[in-house]
Amino acid sequence: MANITLKDGAVREVAEGTTVLDFVKSFSNSLAKKALACKIDGETKDLMTVIDGDHQVEILTFEDEDGRWALRHSASHILAQAVKRLYGDKNVKLAIGPAIDNGFYYDFDMDHQLSTEDLAKIEKEMKKIVKENLAIVRKEVTRQEALDFFNAEGESYKVELINDLPEDAMITMYSQGEFTDLCAGPHVVSTGKVKAIKLQSVAGAYWRGSEKNKMLQRVYGTAFEKQADLDAYLKMLEEAAKRDHRKLGKELDLFSLHEEGPGFPFFHPNGMVIRNELINYWREVHRQFGYQEIKTPMIMNRKLWETSGHWDHYKENMYFTKIDGEDYAIKPMNCPGGMLVYLTQQHSYRDLPLRLGELGLVHRHELSGALHGLMRVRNFTQDDAHIFMLPSQIEDEIQRVIDLFDKVYSTFGLTYHAELSTRPEDSMGSDEVWETATNALRNALEHRGLKYVINEGDGAFYGPKIDFHLTDSIGRTWQCGTIQLDMLMPEKFDLTYIGEDGQKHRPVMIHRVVYGSIERFIGILIENYAGAFPVWLAPVQVKILPISDKYVDYAYEIKRKMFDLGIRVEVDDRNEKIGYKIREAQVKKVPYSIIVGESELENKNISVRKRREKDLIICVSHTGANIDLLQAIELAHNNNVPIIAITSYMNSPLCKLSDVVLHGMGREIAYKSEAVASRLIHMAIVDILYMGVYQKNVTKNFTNIKKMRNAIAKRRL
């Protein structure tokens, strides 16, 4: 018998030779149905792995990252099997097919050029393979057996991979039906576990990522356990496409990207407004939290970067130049400059904690293929801060930093989760120092009651860190804030303070950012708000719209008064119809529009129209096919305004444009006039919706509800 320790600490006995899946079935059928893979002593494996002694075992479901990867890795094999079936074994050579974040891909070498129509056909075949519920079987083989098999199949890419493996490497193959692939796994137990599949795109990809090699066809897809989860994910992607910061950045004239400077964004006047407002807010918050601002040079000599460790551990990401024959580097980080500022004077324990903030422009070498709008660039402004403190102040300062993060992120309506990253392979310092620093971060998180996950080996080369992953309005996460605890760099730079005992001591240092990078944070905000920034961030806060040339002078008079009050205001004095101007202001996401006409000029007042960022349209239509109605609803739909349709015909054009459809019944009611009967039901539904609003805000909605009730009463008569 073997003793199995589960994740919750429970210990269960099981006969040796039992598979992990059968072991799970012995105590929980429901968990066995959800299980996709397992971890045995921390190593991810198949559920069909045989238990051969005492182990720690964790059962992985779709809720676990490694569980999702096992399912999606299996989906990539289903993709390869489907392509082989459709286009012939001899016409398709297989390269690699891993799971990736949110999906999977497989690379194929084939003469047939895959199209969108092909993807639909392949997806259909994949769903057929899922229905066949083929067992996915693992087999360990010798190097020669693997070479013989794949040579016979004409799979030259697999042969190359095998030859590149270490001599002592364990080689495994996975089979499902007639299909066999070289793979380390793990996989789910059968193809039937992959319930929901969607192929998304096809692209070119060089074998092994080298342009010297052949261009292959890469098919991307994603997979979920449930169709409902897949549908929700695809809807999120659709919404994300509408919010793409590159598209909105161009439409709103915020920034541009040019071939003359790849990875180096150009900010336009509108983008600079957002950027400067974020900086102003950053400065005010940091003033409140006791920070002082510094500025350090962008270029410093090689000796400095050798001292900091960047020359040995970060050189491949840096840009270099020579000045007077000496090696210099453009800074990829602000911290070494902060060290030099600290060294300019001797500090006492009474001076600590010392909080120094810097909005520093940094440059990092990124591969051209990794560049992505404002999200991945080669130069950016890092909103850095370095906190020098006593060892006894570590936890209090970490808690204070998290307080600052809470204040900033809540301002933008963003929530977050935390991840603790531990020592990477390429790092400096002793195990003891790293353990002390890691435990300090862990204790701060636990004492605060923050849930967190651990990212093994993902820390900075000089210390562990806490990363803060923000969740935006459509559920995506973005890594922004970070807290890095550093006990090594103060030693490298020989930083000291005079303690209470009159002796020199070594301070501890925190590196931290809130925005992460101002450029990337702007990109995140563009997508989070879909370009409809809150008033304080909006590049243009008010647009004045004169109805005709007759009222332009009055419009500019209003503009001058608003400008003097610090409001960002523009006049649209084009010779266009007012409806066109209003729509244009909506497209540009301007929070407020002021319409100027005869009445406003005569009475010396203004008519204000607010951006419809929280509007809701309730549309009542018996047939749902009126042309004028559909045109209006389509405009609202294109501007992301939520629409509730109340109609008798569920397949009407109106329903296709609406987010929620309430069926008011028509033909089912035995009234002389179907239209009258349905209209009464429709109006009653509207009355109920208004009641819900009324209960939330009695004062604001009382008048509207009263009008609505009167209208319904008249209609009922």
N, C-alpha and C positions, 0 to 999 in steps of 0.2 A: 504493500500500500504506500501511496505517496501523500504527503501533506501539501495542500495548495492554499497559499495565502492570497486572499482576494484584496481588491483595492481598499475596501472598507475595513480591512484588518481581520476579517473572519477567516478561520482556518477550516478547510474541509478535506476529508479523506477521500481518495479515489484510487481505484486499482491501476497500477502501472500498465501501460499499453492502451489506456482509454484515450480517445481523441478529446481535444478541448471542447469540441461541439457536444459530444455525448456527455462530457462532464457538466456542461452548462445545463443541458436538458435534465440532468438528474436532480437539479434543485430549482429550475425556473424555465418553464416552457416559453413564457412570454419573452424573457431575455434571449433565449435561444433563437427565437424568430427574428428578433431585432439585430442579433449579433452579425457582424460582417468580418471581423478579424479579431486578433488578440495580441497582447503583449506578454511575453514570457521573460521574466527577469529584465524587463525594459526593452526587449527586442520584438519588433512587430512581426507576427507570423500568421499563417493560415489557421483557420479553425480546425482543419483536419490534422494539425500537428499532434503527434502522439506524446502523451505525458510519460516521462521516463524517470521521474524522481521528484523530490521536493522543489517547488518553484513558487515564485510570486507571479500571479496571473491577473491580468486586467482584460476584461471583455470590452471590445470596441464596437460601438454602434455608429450610426450616421451622425450622431451628435458629436463624436470625437473626430478630430482632424485626421488622424491616421485611419479611422474607419471609413471616412469619406474618400480618402486616397485609395484605399483598397478597392472600394466599389468602382471608382472612376478609372483606376488602372485596369480593372476587369472589363470596363466598357471599352477601353482602347483595344483590347484583344478581340472583343466582339466586332468592333469596327474593322479590324484587319481581316477577320474571318469573313465578314460580309463582302469586303472588297475582293477578296480571293474568290469567293463564290460567284460574284457577278462578272468579274473581268478575266477570270481564269488563273489557275496557279502559275502557269508558265509566263503569263503576261504581267505579273505583278511581283516585284521584289520588295521585301519588307526591310525597313531600317529600324527605327525605334518608336515606341509608343508609351510614353509615361503619363501618369497623372500630373496635373498642374493645379495651381490655385483656381478653384471654381470650375474645373473641367479636366480635359484630357486632349491629347492629339496623337496622331500616328503619321509617320513619314513614309511615303511610297515612291518607288521608282517604277514608272509605267509610262507607256507611250500615249495612252489615251489621256487627253486633257480633261480633268474633272471640272464640271460646271455646277451651277446651282441645281439644275435638273438632276444631275448625277447624285448630289447630296440627298435629295428627296428619295431617290431610288435606294441608295445605300442605307439610309435611315429605316426604310421599310423592311429591308432585309435584316437589319440589326434587331428590329422588333420581333421578327420571325424567329431569330436565334434565341432571343429572350424567352419566347413562348415555348421553345423546345426544351428549355430548362436543362441544358447540358451540364453535366458535372465537370468542374474545372479541377483537373488532376495534376498534382505535382510529382515530378520524377527527378531524382538525382542521377546524373550520368557522368561518365569520365570525359575528359577533354576529347579523346579520340572518338568516342561514341557521338558526341555533339558535332564534331567536325564531319564525320561520315554522314550523319543525318542531313545537315544543312548543305553540304556539298552536293549530295544526291538531289536535294530540292532546288538547287541552283540559287540559294540564298547567300550571295556573296557578301552582303553587309553583315549578316550574322556570323559568317566565317571570320571576317575581319575583327569583329568584337571578341570572339572566342580567342583568337590568336593574341589579342592585346591583354587578356586576363593574366594575372599572376599565375605562376606554375602551380601553386598550391590552392588556387581558388576552387571553391565548391561551385559546380556548374549544374543548374537546374533548368528543366523544360516544363512548360505547362501545356496540357492538352484539353481541348473541349470539342467533342465530336471528331470530325475529320481534321481539325485545325491544331497545329502544334507550334509553339513559339519559344524562343530562348528568353528566359526571364528569371529574375531573382525573386519576384513576387513582392509582397503577398497578394493573394486574390481571395474573392468571396468563394463560397463552396460551389455555386452553380450560376449559369447565365441568368436564371430566373430571378435572382436577387436584384438585378439591375432593372427596376420597374419602369423608369422614365428616362428617355434618351432624346437628345436634340443635337443634331449636327448644325454647326453655326457658320463655318466658312472654310475656304480652302486658300492656301497661300503657298508661295515658294519658300524653300528652306534649304540651305547648303548642307550636305552631309557633314556632320560634326562641326557645323557652324563656320566652316572655312570656305571662302570664295574660290579657293583653288580646287575644291571638290565639286562634284556634280550637283546641280540643282534638283531637289526632290519636290514632291507635292505633299504639303502638310495639311491634313484635314483636322480642324478643331471641332470639339463638341463638349457637351456637358451631360451629366447624368445625376439623377436623384432617386431616392427610394420611392417617392410618391409623385404622381402626376401633378397634384395640387402644388407641391413645393417647386416643381419645375416651372409650372405656369406662373407662379409668383416671381420666380427668378427672372424669367423672360420678360415679364411686365416691368420689373425693375430695370433691366437692361434697356428696354424701350424708353423708359423715363430717363435713364442716364444719358442716352443718345441725344434726347432733347436738351439736356442740361450740359452737354459737352462744353467745357470752358473755352476750348479753342474756337468753336463755332460762335458761342455767345460773346467771346472776347472780340471777335471781328464785327459781329452785328452791333455791339454796343460801343465799338471803337475804344476798347480798353488797352489793348496791346497788340503787337505784331511780332512775327518771327521771320527772319530773312536768311537766305542762303549765304549772305556775306558774313553772318555771325551765327552759325548753327549752335543752338543751346544757349544763346545770349539774347534774352528777350528785350524788346523795345517797348517801353511804356509810353502811351499817348496821354494827352491831358486828362481825359476821363479816368484812365487807369491810375494816374498820379494822384487824383483826388482820393481814391480809395486807399492807395498806398500811404499817403500822408495822414489820412484820418486814422488808419491802423497804427501808424507810428506815434501820432499824438496820443492816442488812447494808451498805447504801450508805455509811453513816458509817464503819463499821469498815474497809471496803476503802479508802476515801479516806484514812483515817488512816494505813494501811499505806503508801500511795503518796505521803505527804508533803503532803496538802492541809490547809488551814485553812478552817473554815466561817464564812460571813458571812450576814447577812440585811439586805436593803435594802427600802425602802418600796414599797408597791403603787401609790401615786399620786405623780407628780412633775410639775413644771410644764412648760409648753410650751417654754420656752427650752432645757431639757435635751434634749428630743426633737428640737428643731431642730438642736442641736449634733451629736447622734448620727446625724442623717440620717433618722430614722424618720418625722419629720413630712412630709418630702418624698417618701419612698420606701415608706412602710408605712401611711400615714394611713387608707386605706380598711379596714384590718383592726383599727383601734383604737377604743376607747371613750373618751369625753371627758366632762369635768365642769368646773364653774367654782367656784373658791374665792376669796372676797374680790374678785370681779369679774375674776379672772385665769384664763386657760385652763390646765387641767391634763389629763393623760392617765393612764388606768390602764395600767400597763405590759404590753406584749405580749411583752417580752423582759427578761431580767435585766441585760444587759450594761452599759447606761448607769450603773446603780447601782454596778456593780463598778468602773467608771471613777472614780467619785467616791470610793470607798473607797481606791483606789490613790493618789488625789491628796491624801489627808489627811496624807501625810508624804513627805519626800524619800527616795528609794531609791538605794542604791549597787549597783554591779554584783555585789557580794558577796551582796546580798539575792535575786538572781535565779538560777534561776526562782522566781517567787512564784506559788503555786497556791492560788487562792481558790475554794472550792465554795459553792454556794447552792442550797437547795431552795426555789425562788421560785414563788409562785402568780402566774400570768400569765393575762391575758384577751385573747382574739382574737375579732373578729367573724367568724363563719362563717354562710353562708347556711343557712336552715332546712332546705333540701333536702339539704344536705351532711352534716348531723348524723347520727351513727351510733353509738349506745350509748356506750361509753367510747373508741371508736376515733377519733371526730371530735367534739370538745366545744368549748365556748366558754370554759371556764376549766379550767386544769390546772396541776399542779405540775411545773415543769421542773427536772430534776436538773442544773443548770448548773454549770460551772466555767470560770474564766478564768485562763489561765496567762500571766503577763508574763515575758518572757525576753529574753536577748541574741540578736541575729541568728545568732550561732554555735551557739546551743542549739536551733535550730528542729528539726532532724531527730531529735536525741536525745529531745526532749520528745514529738514525735509518736510515736516508737517506744515511749516510756514509756506514753503514753495507750493505744496499741494493746495493750500488755501488760495494762493495767488492763481493757480491754474483753474480752480473752481470758479473764481470770480470772472476770469477772462472767458472761459468757455461758456459759462452760463449767459454771458452778455450776447453771445451769438446763437444761443439756443442749442448748443452742442453738448451731448453726453459723451462719456468715455469709459473704457475699461483699461486696466493696467496689466503690463507684462514685465516680469523680472528677467533680465538677460544676464547670463553668467559668463564665466571666463572663456574667451575664444582660444583656439590653438595658437594663433600668432599674437602673443601678449608678452608683457614684461612684468617682473615682480614675483615675489614668493607666494607659495600656496597659502601661507599663513595670513599675509596681507590681504589676499583676495577673499579668503574665507571671512575675515573680520569685516571687510567692506560689504560683502554680499549679505551677511547676517544683519548688518545695520540697516540695509535697505529692506530686507525681508521683515524685520521687526517693525519698522516704520509703517509698512503696509498693513501688517496684522494688527498693530495697536490702533490704527485708524479704522479698521474693519473693512478695508477695501479688498474685494475679491481680485485675484490675480492668477495668471498662468506663468509658467516658467519656460523661457526660451534658452535651452542649454547651448552654451557656446556662442551666444549672439551679443556679448558685451563689447565695449570698446577695448582697444588693446591695452589701455591704462587703468581700466576699472569696470566694475559691473554697473548696470543702469536699470532704471525703471522707464519704460516707454508708455506713453499715454495714447491710446488709439481712439480717435473721435468717431462718433456715429453721426452721419448726416441725415437729412430729412427723408431719404429714401432707403435708409438702412445700411449703406456702405460704410466701411471703416477706413480711417486715414491715420497713419502714425504721424503725430505732430510733436507734442511735448515730450521731453526726456529729462530725467534727473540722473546724472552720473556721479558716483562717489569716487574720489580719486585720492589715494594715499601715496601714490608713486611720484606724480609730477612735482609736488612740493619738495620731495627728496631730491629729484633730478635737478631742480633749480636752487636747492639749498635754502628754501624758505624757512624763516624762523619768526618766533615772537618771544618777548620776555614774559615769563610766567610770574605768578605770585611769589615764587621763590627767588626771583631775580635771575634765573637761569634761562638760557635759550631752549626753546622747544619747537617741535615741528607742527605746523598747523595741518588740518585736514581741509580738503577743498571739494566743493561741489561744482560741477559744470551743469548748466540747465538752460533749456530753451522752452518758450511757450508756444509761439507760432511755429517754430522749427525753422522755416524760412518764410520770409514775407511773401516771396513770389508764389511759393506752393500754397501758402495759406490763402492768398487771393484766389488761386485756382479752385481751392476747396470751397471757398465762400461763393464763388460764381455758380458752382454746381449745386451747392446746398440751397441757395436762394433762387436758383434758376434765372439768375440775372436780376431779379427783383429785390435789390438790396434794401435793408431798412433805411429810413429817411436819413439818419445821420451819416450813412456810408454812401448814399446814392450820389453819383457824379453830378447829376442835375436833379435838384430836389423839387423844383417848380417849373413848369412850362406854361407860359402865358400865350393864349390862343385868341387873337382878335378875329371876329367873325368876317370882317372885311377891312380894306385899307382905311376906311373911315375911322377905325378905332385903334390904329397902330400907335398913334401918338400917346393915347391914354395907356396902352399896354406898356410902352417904354417908361411912362411916368411911374407905373406900378413897379416895374423892374428896378428902377433907381432906388425906390424906397426899400424894396426887399433886399437889394444888394447891400445897401447901407446897414441893414440889420444882420448881415452875415449869411444870408440865404443864397444858395447856389441856384440861380434863376436864368432862364433863357426865354426869348420871345420868338415864336414861330410866325414871322411876318410874310410868309410866302402867299402868293395869290392862289390859294387852294380852298376847297370847300371845308367847312368846319368839321364835318364828319371825318374827312380824310386826316385832318390835323389831330383829331382826338385819337383815331386809330394809330397814327404814327407815334403819338406820345405813349400809348399803351404798349406798342411793340418795343419802344426804347425803355420800357419799365420805369417811367418817370412817376414818382409817388403822387404828385399833385399837379393837376392842370387847372388853370384859371381861364375861364371863357369870358371874353370881353365883347359886349355888344351894346345896343342902344340903351337898354335898361341900366347896365352897369355904368356907362358913361354919364347918363342923366342923373343917376342917384349917387355917383361917386363911390360905388362899392364894387365887390367882386363876386363872381359865382365860381365856387370851388368844386372840382370833381376829383375824387380820390381814386388812386390806382386800385383796381379790382383784384387785389392779391388774396383776399379771403372771401370772394363772392361765391354764391351758390345760386344756380339757376334751377327753378322748378318749372318744368314745362308741361302743360296740360293740353293734350290733343287726342280727340277720339280716334282719328285715323293715323296720326303721326306721319302724314305725307304732304302737308301743306308746304308749297315751295318757299314762300317768304319765311315761314317758321324755320325750315331746314337751313336756309342760308344764314339766319341769325344764330342758330344753334351751332352750325359749323364754325362760325367766327369765334364763338365762345370756346368751342372744343379746341380749336387751334391755339387759343391763348391760355390753355390749361385751366379753364374755369370748370369746376365740378358741375355736372348736370344730372338732375333727377327727372326722369320722364314718367309721366302718368298717362297711360294710353290703353286702349282696348286691344290693340293688335301688336303682339309681341315680336313679329317679324317686320315691323315697319322700319323705314329708313331712320326715323327718330331714335329707335332703340339702339341701332348700331353706333350712333354718335354719343350715347348717354352712358354715364358711369353706373347709375342705378336705374332700374326699370321697375315701376309698380304697375301691375296689371289690374286695371279697373273693371274688368269683365264687360262684355257687350252682348254677344249673341246668346250667352248662357241665361240671360234674364228675360223672362216672359213679360215684357212691357210692350205696349202698342208702338211706342217710339223708342227704338234701340238707342238712338243718340241722346235722347233726354235722360233715359235711365243711366247710361254710362256717365253723362255729365254730372248727375247728382252724386254718383259714387266718387268721381274725380274730385269734385269740390269738397266732399266730406274728407277725403284723404288730405287735401291741402289744409283743411281746417285742423286736422290732427297734427300735421307738421308744424303749423303755426302755434298750436298749443304747447308743443315741445319747446319752441323758442320763447314763448310767453313765460313759461315757468322758469326759464333761466334768467330772463331780464324783464321783469314785469313793467317797470317804468318806461323803458325804451320802446317796447313793442305793443303797449296797450292800445295806442291809437290805430296802428296797422291792423291789429287783430280785430278791433271793433269794426273797421271798414270791411275787413274780410268777412266777418260774420254777417254783416248787413248785406253784402253782395250775395253770399250763399243763401240767405233767407229770401232775397228777391228771386233768385234763380229757382228756388224750391217752389215758390208760388206759381 
